[in-house]
Amino acid sequence: MSYVLVKVYCPHCETPKVKENGVTGNGKQNFYCKDCHK
């Protein structure tokens, strides 16, 4: 079994400092930026 690591960046400030923040209404992963707080 192999895994693929995908780096997620904030669409507002382009920093990789994001954390998972639940899921959206349509089931996609939601993220929270630690720098710009969006």
Secondary structure, DSSP 8 states (H G I E B T S, - for coil): ----------TTT--S-EEEEEE-TTS-EEEEETTT--
